[in-house]
């Protein structure tokens, strides 16, 4: 008799393709996506082969959560 485990769906992080190539390894697999660190949320562009960060820009203070007060 097998048991079925109903677990919540795994969240999927959308990584948006970016044109260009990595200056370190030459790969053309660059992606933009949000990350959180000790400094808060950032949008980064990283090489998917060697993980070199090509850009890191501050994002909203709560990342994907948008408060109504932020829209005023």
N, C-alpha and C positions, 0 to 999 in steps of 0.2 A: 504494500500500500504506500503510495507516494504522497508526500505532503506538498501542498502548494504554498509558497510564501509570497504574500502580497507586500512588496516593498514599494516605497514611493519612487516615482520616476527619477532617473538620474538627470540633474540639470546639464544642459549642453551649452557651452560657451561658444558663441558665434565669433569666429575669427575671420575678419574681412580681408580678402586678398588685396595686396598693395603692389603696384607696378614697381619694378626695379630689381636690383640684384644686391646681394650681400657683399660689402667690401672686403670682408674677411675670407669667406669660403667660396664666393661666386655664385651661390645658389640663388635661384629666382623664386624662392618660396618665402616671400615676406607677408606677414599678416599683422593687422591692427586689432587689438582687443584690450579690454579693461583689466587692470590689476590693482590690488590693494597692498600697501606697504605701510611702514611706520609713519610715512608722510601723508597718508590718505590714499584716495583713489586717483589713478592715472590711466590715460590711454597710451598704450605703447605700440610701437612697430618693432617686431622682432623677426629675425631670421628663424625659420622653423627647422633648419638643419643644425646650426651651431649656437643658436639662441642669443646671438649678438643683438643688443638693443640699439636700434637706429634712431628712435625718437621716443621721448617720454614727456607727455604734456599733462598738467593737472586736469582732473575731471571734476564732476560734481562731488560735493562733500560726502554724500551718502551713496555714491556710485549709481547703481541702477534704480535706486529708490528716489522718487521725485516728490517733494512736499509741495502742497498748494502755495505755501508762503514763498517758495523759490520762484514761482511763476509771476509774482507781483512785481 
